[in-house]
Amino acid sequence: MVLDSVKAGVVAVLYEPRGVTFEGLLHLLGRALQGRKAQGLGIFSSGNSREIDLLQGYKICIKNLLWPEVRDFWEKLGSCVTTEEEGGHVDLFVPLGASETGIEVLSLLSQLTGTSFSAPAGVATGSYQHILSDWLGPHRDGTPLSNYFIESKLQAWSSFTEFLEDTLKSVRKKLSPLFQNLQESIGGRMIGQFMFDTLGMDSILNNQGVAQALADGLMELSKEGSDKPLEFLSYFLLKKSSKKNEDFEGDYVLTERGLKETQDPLMKERSSIEDNSQDTKSSPRQSNLNMEALTTLERRLQMDSVEKRTRVVKELVQSERRYVQTLGIVRDVYARPLRAALSSNRAILSAANIHIIFSDTLHILNLNREFLDNLRDRLQEWSPAHCVGEIFIKFGSQLNVYTNFFNNYPVVLKTIEKCREMAPAFRAFLKRHDRTIVTKMLSLPELLLYPSRRFEEYIHLLYALRLHTPAGHVDRGNLTTAIEQIKKYKDYIDQIKENFKMREQLSDIQTLIWGCPTLSEANRYLIRIQDVVQLQCCEEKTEFYLRLYEQTQDLSLFLFSDVLLVTSRSTSHTPFEKTCKTTYRFSASVALPRVLIEDIPDSRYIKNAFVLRGLKRDWICATESPDDKFLWLSVLQHAIRSSMKWTQC
């Protein structure tokens, strides 16, 4: 959907962050430009207000920006763009403009490359919502968003990208069985989100009939494909309703007003920074890398820091309210009915299982309700002199509640699955309540994901708040303490996620490969999988450029952080079906420090070939395309060098 949003005349370079090096990324960019220079270069990747997730293993931030290989990459990248006088610019679709550290990164990049850099300065929470907000940096011809993308398409994508991300994680694993239900799942979630944002939790619980009628109307609309959707929906609801027309019109006005209130306020002010940045120029490259551009940006930000500080606090309160509402769904829709059934001697689950599944989440809900009340009270009496840092510090001192949740999280999920299988009443209970309008079209396990995602939003908002807090403000010190406190806890969550992800990945690969040895090792992770053909030289005594080769078998090379796994690959077709099954058999494993690479130049008889030499065996391999060979050898050489450094340490 993002690629479909790219404007005509804009060249898109799609790459996979895993298994690509800086050298490989520059190679892809050079192939796309074909010797030309770009007027503008946009980098659309994940990241936050302090760093860019450009490649696996490289989060570009102020700490590593001057490392030789990182600095060399950005300098070469800057040479692919026209000069600043000719209007050349680089736009990073990562919210670096929302923190002091991010602004410092932008300034340093401008000085390293002699090119103008810009990035979003928004504070909107949610997946990629920042790209729709204000941008920090000089813009001569419209906003960066409009320069590269068709805005309406990209906004449609960003409105439910979080749901897409969740869905695609499963789709990547098993595409076939999930693809048929993908459209219904996305459509259902959009209806649930629309209903929840428009009516609110209380209205939905008190107006089940209205919610169901509107859901039926939207489903009929999707089937009919009417050219006039509002008229179709109005007619449908009028037919279904037994109320008077006046009551219906009143409800419609309230709905329309509610929609206006849910629109992102940052979108209305998108051009506020652009008008003041037309004549701004980046500082020239300096050997001592002074932060003159940083000083200029800070001056501009201080002009309206009071207003923006208020906006950040409002976004903090609004997003916290949405978060507490989501946790409230777990309590109101699941925990309370199950406890009520237990008290009335019609138990669906035992008291022990209810405690295991819900106790930690309900403790988190109580903590965050208190946190929300404190933020609301502070916002009601808000003035430029007021502070929120001490509220966060108090909240951060009570995170042992979250620690209990994350420690028990795997047990909670296993308990839900076990009870679903063993207790038919609980299975029926989940079927009635999962993926309904009341639950925002989410299931119970999906609702339990929200605590792990909230801390990144806290850090983003705290950095933005400190950015717009003057140096002499009494709240600045507390904000710095709160940032370090929340950031330390988020690192703890990220480490838990990473460890689990690596274990799952290694387990899946070991199951996939027949005869595979045990892959579970500390600090081992997958870098890249490369399909190649294995070749055999017919006559090694002939001249090199006259040698003939024949294909012996298909191989798949699994590159890990410390070892190269060589497997044979075979494909079998299913009768009467187009689908095929790929089978992998273990052949050999070679520790990376013992792998030698020898290039085979192209000739009339062989293309894209190379030799992998181990201690006991050699493999003559060839990729399908020159790009595959370049990217594979680049990442393999980088992995070998990294493993040697690790071994020496």
Secondary structure by P-SEA (a helix, b strand, c coil): cccccccccbbbbbbbcccccaaaaaaaaaaaaccccccbbbbbcccccccccccccccccccccccaaaaaaaaaaaaaccccccccbbbbcccccccaaaaaaaaaaaaaccbbbbbbcccccccccccccccccccccccccccccaaaaaaaaaacaaaaaaaaaaaaacccccccaaaaaaaaaaaaaaaaaaccaaaaaacaaaaaaaaaaaaaaaaaccccaaaaaaaaaaaaccccaaaaaaaaaaaaaaaaaaccccccccaaaaaaccccccccccccccaaaaaaaaaaaaccaaaaaaaaaaaaaaaaaaaaaaaaaaaaccaaaaaaaaaaccccccaaaaaaccaaaaaaaaaaaaaaaaaaaaaaaccccccaaaaaaaaaaaaaaaaaaaaaaaaaaaaaaaaaaccaaaaaaaaaccccccccccccccccccccaaaaaaaaaaaaaaaaccccccaaaaaaaaaaaaaaaaaaaaaaaaaaaaaaaaaaaaaacccccccccccccccbbbbbbbbbbcccccccccbbbbbcbbbbbbbcccbbbbbbbbbbbcccccbbbbbbbbccccccccbbbbbbcccccccbbbbbbccccccccccccaaaaaaaaaaaaaaaaaaaaaaac
